[in-house]
Each structure stands twice: as C-alpha cells, then as structure tokens.
Amino acid sequence: MSGMAVEQAKDIAQEEILKHKDAILELNHEIHADPELSWEEFRAMERIASFLRNRGFDVTTGVYGCETSFEAVIGSGDLTVTLCSEYDALPAIGHGCGHNVIATIGVGAAIALAPLVEDAGITLKLLGTPAEEHGGGKVTMLREGAWEDSDFSMMVHGMAGADISAHVKQYTAVDRFRVTYHGQGAHAAAAPWAGKNALSAASIALHAIALLRQHMPSDVNMNGYISESGHVTNIIPEKAVVEMEVRALDIDTWRDAKARVLKCFEAGALAAGCTWEWEAVEYAYAPVDQDEKLADLWDANLAGLGRELVPGSGLGGGSTDMGNVTQVLPAIHSVIAFLGQEAALHTREFAAAARTEAADQATIDAGTALAFTALDVALTPELRKHYQDLKAARPAGTTTVTLEA
C-alpha cells in the first residue's frame, strides 16, 4: 500500500465518478424504465455486469445461490470492501422504492474506487443483491458465504425529504408468514350447522390482532390480509389463508410480538372449530445495526459534499435484508435524499421521483460519499487495523449464520 494521502485519493475518486457520470446515469435510467420483480431481475443484472466488465472488473453472474445476482471484483489488497446494489422493483408501480438509484450508487462508488484499489490496498467487491422487496436475496447470499472475506460492507437507499444521519435508527426486523385454516364445507343455507367456517377463524384472528395493537410498543407493526377465503356464497369456506407480517425495531420485542400474534391465530382456530398451521414464506429480515465508525465517516463525507444533515426520525418502520448483513459484520445502510421530492416510498409518485434530476444528483453524491468512506478506512492506519482486527477475530462461518424469527 502506498503512502497516498486520503484527500488526494478522494480527489481522484471524485474526478473518476464525474468522468463516468453520464454513463452511470444512463444505466440508472435504463433500469428504471425496465422494472423487474424480485428474483426476475435478469436484464438489470446483465446491464450492470456488462457495464462493469467493460470497465475492467472481473464479473460473475448467478453467484451465491441466486440466479439474478452478480459479483464484480477489482483489486487484490488485504482490505476487502464490499458494496451492495439492489435492482428489483415492485408489482404494478415499478421502481417505487428507487432501486434503480441504489443499483447505480453502488456502481458509481465502484467506478470511483477502481483506479485507486491497488495503491489503497483494497480488494473491492460490488455484489448485485436481488429480491430485497420480497424474498431476501442478501440472506441467501450470506448463507452461501458472500461476505465471509469482507472487512466491512456498505450501501445507500434513496428517500424523499432531507438528508439525515446514518446513525438514525429506522429499520425494523420483519417476519412474513402464511397461516392456513382448514374447516368443513357445507351448504350455507341448507345445512350451515354442518360446516366449520375457515373464514370465520381467519376473521376472528385478524380482529384479535387488531385489538392486540393497543397493547404493543409503538415500534411494533402487524399487517395481514386474507388471500383465500372461499369461492361462492352458498358454501361454507373450508379453507382460508392469511398472509401476515410482524415488524419491530428490537429483536426481543419482535419475537414476543410474533408469539402473541400466533396466539391470535390459534384463538381463531379454537373459536371456529378449525385446524390451522403456519409457515414462513420468506427469510426474516433483521433490524439494521449501523456500524458507528462507518456511520461517522459517511455523515462527514456527505456533509463535505455540501449536503446538509438535518435532525429526523428516518423512514420509520421499513425493513431490509441488509439488516441481516449488519448483524454479522461491520456495515452501514445509509440513506440519501432526493432533495425537493416529497413522495412516500412504495408509491407511483416515488417511482417518478426516482427518475428526477434530484435522484440523479443523489446517485452521484452517494456514490462519491461511499467511495470517500472506503478510502477513509483504507488510508487511515488505525481505522484499517480496526476493521482488519475485527475480521481476524471473527470465527469462520460467522457471516453465514443469519437471524431467525
């Protein structure tokens, strides 16, 4: 590793991302215009993979157990910095969470760092992590060892409003599961007494959950809907299916809330005389545990780019599979604002906001700040040693074990 000064390296990184700015934003807009759902992001994956191959990265697609993932590597240093790009969209509304921006923030940071990796002693990995909206691509990749060689990991999510500190605690744990009731069908008019109404069981359970909300901490969020509940009016429903999720900021609170919700589903079965079972439908997402030192560096670098960090409570209740990453190694999942935009996440309005000049500026600024943060660690001896010591002390396989609900 050379004796390159941090500020000199940052100047080079900023020049590099600005040199590629038009191409990065063109990639951003292409992904936005062609949204793909979780686990189906083949075109986005190939666009990004091709973009990085053409700029000197060693890129492999379909890695770590996910068909639509990629790993792009450049450099051979003994500090492994892992960045993440997401690129899945939402049904009907496209990039209503702005993953086109998340994808190209990661790409921009990688491009900015590429000419510096050898002098800075970095092995740089950009992971394409699919299915954040539903499924948990990062959890699959964790279990397959994607972060085992990483010293630390970073990514950035776009949002409306104003920029806030990476220290703001805002991402909850979430567990999604399916409850199925089995009853007894009967003619709803001729012999209703012969039936056991599975829809009644589901309705009782959801009403009990609604009453339970009064007694839950303010950070607990419980949402469900009946996805199957009979087919015609004159047959007692013999089957009902409820899709459910439970969220909380604190892991113990989250687990307790889930246990109480399951009791509500059990009560529905008892009251209606039905049987019931439940099953997980996705990996559980952990709360985000921001690394304090990385968060400090990110905040300082964002402010250094002229962006004002204002006090705020953050997204409030959102969840991400990056939380699982932050639980097993030093990492941050920071946010950047599309300044002047006010749309709520997961709406058509936010999808439109993710294709504005404000979103474009956020893409370049966040990519720059991520690159700066990586350089701060790589070129500051005590920080570099701190993260390398943490990695050395980590037992093998630590990052392949993920949180269970």
Secondary structure, 3 states (H helix, E strand, C coil): CCCCCHHHHHHHHHHHHHHCHHHHHHHHHHHHHCCCCCCCCHHHHHHHHHHHHCCCCEEEECCCCCCCCEEEEECCCCEEEEEEECCCCECCCECCCCHHHHHHHHHHHHHHHHHHHHHHCEEEEEEECCCCCCCCHHHHHHHCCCCCCCCEEEEEEEEEECECCCCCCCECEEEEEEEEEECECCECCCCHHHCECHHHHHHHHHHHHHHHHHHCCCCCEEEEEEEECCCCCCECCCEEEEEEEEEECCHHHHHHHHHHHHHHHHHHHHHHCCEEEEEECCCCECCCCCCHHHHHHHHHHHHHCCCCECCCCCCCCECCCHHHHHCCCCEEEEEEEEECCCCCCCCHHHHHHCCCHHHHHHHHHHHHHHHHHHHHHHHCHHHHHHHHHHHHHCCCCHHHCCCCC
